[in-house]
Amino acid sequence: MDEKNIENNQSQVLIPPYFTFVWAEDQNGLIGKEGKLPWSLPNEMKYFVEVTTGGVVVMGRKTYESIPNPPLKNRVNIVLTRDKDYEAEGAIICHTKEDIMEAVKDIKKPIHIIGGVSLFEMFMDEVNLLYRTIVYEEFEGDTYMPKIDYKHFRVFQSKVGETDAENIYPHHFYVYERKKLAQPF
């Protein structure tokens, strides 16, 4: 993939822990259909693994249960659920935003919010990096990414995804940086 730095590079130094969002959306902001991705795009899944491996992934229960063979390997998995009796082998269970903040405050790794919608909404003010993949196609589905006020962010990296027999949809990887970094800790 060709890499293009939009505004040179990341201009601020982020010291972990810091929050990121990692997601893919179609050209209308659709991110899901009945708890699954509405498309198959191996390049995007590979990118997701590259971005999140070695870090912390925070997800809701439904997102966790949609993962084949959870937990995600080589990552700290945190699951948010209201169910006080919920158990997930290999994952840290949290019931509130405060529980999540407490669980991650001393982990010196990036904290990747990977869904669902309520978690994206919950951490909108704390997120410093956005890893956004746009799939240039329209799909049917029922779940949309919450609106992000992009005036608080700038694109500092952009990559055009390669299309081929397995990756039939044109797609683009963007990384955004918050202009004035949030200080959640």
C-alpha positions in Angstrom: 0.0 0.0 0.0 1.2 3.5 -0.7 1.4 5.6 2.3 0.7 9.3 2.2 1.4 11.7 5.1 -1.3 14.3 4.9 0.2 16.9 7.3 3.7 15.5 7.6 3.3 13.2 10.5 1.8 13.1 13.9 2.7 16.4 15.5 2.3 15.5 19.2 3.8 12.9 21.3 1.4 10.4 22.8 2.6 8.5 25.8 0.5 5.5 26.7 -2.0 5.0 28.1 -4.1 6.9 25.5 -7.4 6.1 23.8 -8.0 5.3 20.2 -11.0 4.3 18.1 -10.6 1.6 15.6 -13.4 0.9 13.1 -14.4 0.5 9.5 -17.5 2.1 7.9 -19.1 2.2 4.5 -19.5 5.5 2.7 -22.6 6.3 4.7 -21.1 5.5 8.1 -22.6 2.0 8.4 -20.5 -0.2 10.7 -22.7 -3.3 11.3 -25.5 -5.6 10.3 -27.0 -7.9 12.9 -23.9 -7.8 15.1 -21.5 -8.5 12.2 -19.5 -6.5 9.6 -21.6 -6.1 6.4 -18.6 -6.8 4.2 -15.6 -9.1 3.9 -12.4 -7.3 3.5 -9.3 -9.2 4.5 -7.0 -6.1 4.1 -9.1 -4.3 6.7 -8.9 -7.2 9.2 -5.1 -7.4 8.7 -4.9 -3.6 9.4 -7.0 -4.0 12.5 -4.7 -6.7 13.8 -1.6 -4.6 13.0 -3.1 -1.6 14.9 -4.4 -3.4 18.0 -1.8 -6.2 18.6 0.2 -5.5 21.7 -2.3 -3.0 23.1 -5.6 -3.1 25.0 -8.9 -3.6 23.2 -12.1 -2.4 24.9 -15.4 -3.6 23.6 -19.0 -4.2 24.6 -20.3 -7.7 25.3 -22.0 -8.0 21.9 -18.8 -7.1 20.1 -16.9 -9.6 22.2 -19.4 -12.3 21.4 -19.2 -11.6 17.7 -15.4 -12.4 17.7 -14.6 -15.9 16.4 -12.6 -17.7 19.2 -12.3 -14.9 21.7 -10.4 -13.3 23.3 -8.4 -11.5 20.7 -4.8 -12.8 21.0 -1.8 -10.8 22.0 -4.0 -8.0 23.4 -5.5 -7.2 26.8 -9.2 -7.7 26.3 -11.7 -5.6 28.3 -15.4 -6.3 28.0 -18.1 -3.8 29.2 -21.4 -5.3 30.2 -24.3 -4.5 32.5 -24.5 -8.2 33.4 -22.9 -8.5 36.9 -22.6 -12.3 36.4 -21.0 -12.2 33.0 -17.8 -14.1 32.6 -15.4 -14.3 29.6 -12.3 -16.3 29.9 -9.2 -14.3 29.1 -10.9 -10.9 29.4 -11.3 -8.3 32.1 -15.0 -7.6 32.8 -16.1 -4.1 33.6 -19.5 -2.7 34.3 -19.0 1.1 34.1 -16.8 3.7 32.4 -15.2 4.2 35.8 -14.3 0.5 35.9 -12.6 0.7 32.5 -10.7 3.9 33.5 -9.5 2.1 36.7 -8.5 -1.0 34.8 -6.4 0.8 32.2 -4.8 3.7 34.1 -1.6 1.9 34.8 -1.3 -0.1 31.6 1.4 1.6 29.5 -0.2 0.6 26.2 -2.6 2.2 23.7 -6.2 1.6 24.6 -8.3 0.8 21.5 -12.0 1.2 21.6 -13.3 -1.2 19.0 -17.1 -1.1 19.5 -20.0 -1.0 20.0 -21.6 2.3 19.4 -22.2 3.0 23.1 -18.5 2.7 23.9 -17.6 5.0 21.0 -20.1 7.5 22.4 -18.8 7.0 26.0 -15.2 7.7 25.1 -15.7 10.5 22.5 -14.1 13.1 24.8 -11.1 10.9 25.8 -10.0 9.7 22.3 -6.8 11.1 20.8 -6.3 8.9 17.7 -8.9 7.7 15.2 -8.1 4.7 13.0 -10.9 4.9 10.4 -11.3 2.7 7.4 -13.8 3.9 4.8 -15.2 1.2 2.4 -16.4 3.0 -0.7 -19.6 1.1 -1.2 -23.1 1.2 0.2 -24.3 -1.7 2.3 -27.4 -2.6 4.2 -27.3 -2.7 7.9 -28.5 -1.5 11.3 -25.6 0.1 13.1 -23.9 3.4 12.3 -20.8 5.0 13.7 -21.7 7.9 16.0 -21.0 11.4 14.6 -17.5 12.6 15.3 -16.7 16.3 15.2 -13.8 16.1 12.9 -13.0 19.8 13.3 -11.1 18.7 16.5 -8.9 16.2 14.5 -6.5 16.3 11.6 -5.6 13.5 9.2 -1.9 12.8 9.5 -1.8 9.5 7.7 -3.6 8.1 4.7 -3.3 4.8 2.8 -5.2 3.6 -0.1 -6.2 -0.1 0.4 -5.3 -2.5 -2.4 -8.2 -4.1 -4.2 -7.9 -7.6 -5.6 -9.9 -10.9 -5.9 -10.3 -11.1 -2.1 -10.6 -7.3 -1.4 -13.1 -6.3 -4.0 -14.3 -3.1 -2.4 -12.3 0.1 -2.7 -11.2 1.3 0.7 -9.0 3.8 2.4 -7.2 3.8 5.8 -7.1 7.1 7.7 -5.4 8.0 10.9 -6.5 11.2 12.7 -5.0 13.0 15.6 -6.8 15.2 18.0 -5.5 18.7 17.5 -5.5 19.4 21.3 -4.8 16.1 23.0 -7.3 14.9 25.6 -5.8 14.2 29.1 -8.0 11.4 30.5 -5.6 10.4 33.3 
